Amino acid sequence: MSEYRAAPQVSWAVEAGGVLLIDRATGAAVALGYPQAAVWDFLTRGESEERICAMLCAIASLQPEAARTLLLETAAALREAGFLEPRPAGG
């Protein structure tokens, strides 16, 4: 899996029930509840796939394969929507 970062035009705010993402270029917004909000947090902090999956198992009471599926599906959806982009090598 690639490492990701927030796209440059994206701002986000932590809210009581999750994270609100806003694309300043398009005005698109998405509210992520948990555990998807945790996936966003881990991805944008540069955590490895293995570490993210382990943390998801712990915080969301998921089995390893379910955690990996959640991670991959969430990352793909956020990338497709333009909120995430691949992190450049070395960055």
N, C-alpha and C positions, 0 to 999 in steps of 0.2 A: 504494500500500500504506500502511496506517496505521502509525504509530509505536506501539510496544508497551513495556510495562514488566512486571515480575513482579507478579502479583496480590499484594495485601497479606498474604494468609495463606500465602504460599509462601516457604519457605526453600530454600537450595541449598548444596551443598558441591562443591568441585572435587576430583575423585579422579584417580588415575593414568590411568584409561581414559576419562575424560569428566566429566560433571556429574550429580550426583544431585539431583533436585527432589523436595521433600516438601510436600504440601498439609497444613498443620497442622490445618485445619478438618475434613478428611475422612480423613486418614491415607493418602491415595493417594500413591504414590511412583513415580517413573519415572527410570531411569538412561539418560542420553543419551550415546552414544558419539560419536566424531567421524565426520563433520563436523557432525552435528546439535548437539553441544555447543558448537561454535563459533558456530552460528546463534543459540543461546540467549544466549551471551555478547555477541555483536554487537547483538542486539535489545534486551537489557536495558541496554546502554550507550547506546542511542539513536542508533545508526549509521543512516545512510540506506540505502534499498534499493540504490542504485547502489554505494555503498561496500561494503556487505555482499557483493553479487554479485562485485565485483572481488576482494575478499579471499578469497572461496570459490574463485574461479578459481585464485588463487595457491596457497592452502594445500591444496586438495583436487584440483588438476589437472583442474578441470571446465571445460567450454566455457561461455560466457556463458548460453545458454538453460538448460543443465542446472543451473547455479548458481541462476538465478532460480527454476526449478521447485523445487529443494531448499528454497530460502528460503520460498517461498509455501506449500509443503506442510507444512513443519515449523512455521511460524508458525500455520497453520490448525489443525493437530493440537494444538499446545500451548494455543492459545486455547480450542478446543473442550473440552479436558480441564480447563480452569480454571487453568492455570499462568500464562498471559499475559492481560493486559487492555490495551485501548487506552490510550495515554498521553494525558492531558488536554492540550488546546491550551495552549501556553505552559509546559508542565511537562515 
